[in-house]
C-alpha cells in the first residue's frame, strides 16, 4: 500500500526525546462552536495546552490564514505560528506520524485522513493535506501510505509493539474490505510494527456519532517498556464499566513484542458520569508527554489528584501539569488528540 518506504523505519515511544509539539488552532466549524462564548472557550483551551507544553519544549501552531489575527490574541510570542488552510483542529489525527529511519533521522508518515471514517458531520478536504504540510514544514522526508488511519488510533512502545482497535483500522468507512493481515503489513512498513495488538473497541461516547469510532489513545497508554496505564470506569451504571473489562481482558491475553506480560496500572475514570449529552468518556489516559513533563487532562473532579499522582509515578522525573480538558471532551477529544510530537533524531 505504501510508497517511498525505506527499510528500518520505526515509530519511537512517545516518551522518547522530542524536538517540538505540533498543534492546529480552531477555525470556523463544529469544533470552534457558534456562539462567541463557545468560540472563546475553544481558542482559550487550545492556547492553554500550547502554553503548558511550551514550558517544556518548542510548540508550533498551524493557523488558518483567515484566523491569524485571532490566533495572535490568544497565543504568546513563544508559540511558533505557521499558516495553512484548515477544516478543524485535531492535529493528532490529521497530522503526520513521525518515525525514525534506520539511520536515526526523522521521517513522517502521511496517512490518508477522511474525517474519522467519512463522518457525515466532518469536513476534511483541507485537513487531509495537513500531514504533508507539517512534514514539509518540519523538513522531514515523507512516507506516503494508502491506509486510512489517525495518530489517535495507534499507541506504540518504540520496540515494535502497536495497539490498534478493530473498530478503527477495520472500519468500513475508513478501509472497506481490508484484513487484519493487510493492516499489520502496512504498519510494519510505515512505523516498524512487528507485533500488533488488536483491542475490540473504544469507549462508548467515542463510538457514538461525534466520536472517532474507538481510538486507543483514550483507553491505554504505554508508559515504559512492558508497562501501561489503562482507563478504568468503576461505576456499574456507566456503559464503559463493561467496555473496560473487555479491553483489559484483551490486553491481559497479549504480550508486548518482547514477550513480556503487561504491567497494568488502572487510572480510575473521573467521578463525573454524564453531561448534557449523556454518558461522558472523560479519561486521564489522553495526556501528552513532553520533555520533562506531562500535560494531563483535568476535569474539576475529585479524581484529578489521584490521576496526577499515578501519572507522576508512571513517568518519574517528569512534572505533571493539568489543563481543564472539559471543553476538549465536549468537542470530541482531549489533550493528546490536539497535539502531535516530533521526536529528536536518534543518536
Secondary structure, 3 states (H helix, E strand, C coil): CCECCCCCCECCCCCCCEEEEEEECCCCCCCCCCCHHHHHHHHHHHHHHHHHHHCCCEEEEEECHHHHHHHHHHCCCCCEEEECCCCCCCHHHHCCEEEECCCCCEEEEEEECCHHHHCCCCCCCCHHHHHHHHHHHHCCEEEEEEEECCHHHCEECCCCEEEEEHHHHCCHHHHCCCCHHHHHHHHHHHHCCCEEEEECCCCCHHHCCCCCCCCHHHCEEEEECCEEEEEECCCCCCCHHHHHHHHHHHHHCCECCCCCECEEEEEECCCCCEECCEECCCCCCCCEEECCEEEEEECCCCCHHHHHHHHHHHCCCCEEEEEECHHHHCCCCCCHHHCEEEECCCC
